[in-house]
């Protein structure tokens, strides 16, 4: 079962933001979701960077909300969450597919999320 938000996961997201946002100091006290939105508005992320950020953010969301099953409710909430942050695009559904396959293949609801980081 996913039981905690790992510091490695949050650090991964924050390090991406720090590397991309020149004035990160001005946004570091905002909620993580707002920091990501700011980064997306003010910088250019290539497709790989954006995909990696979306995947990390997805696992952050799952942990934060203490989902212990990647069921339809969790998937729907995650889709709304990602669209709210990243906007509507086909990458959201690709990310959902990646998350679903990763969780299924690794039985991550029975292990710690650090396995994939």
Buried (B, 14 or more C-beta within 10 A) or exposed (E): EBEEBBEEBBEBBBEBBBEBBEEBEEBEEEEBBEBBBBBBEEEEBEEEBBBBBBBBBBBBBBBBBEBEEBEEEBBEBBBEBBEEBBEEEEBBEEBBEBBBEBBEEEEBBEEEBEEBE
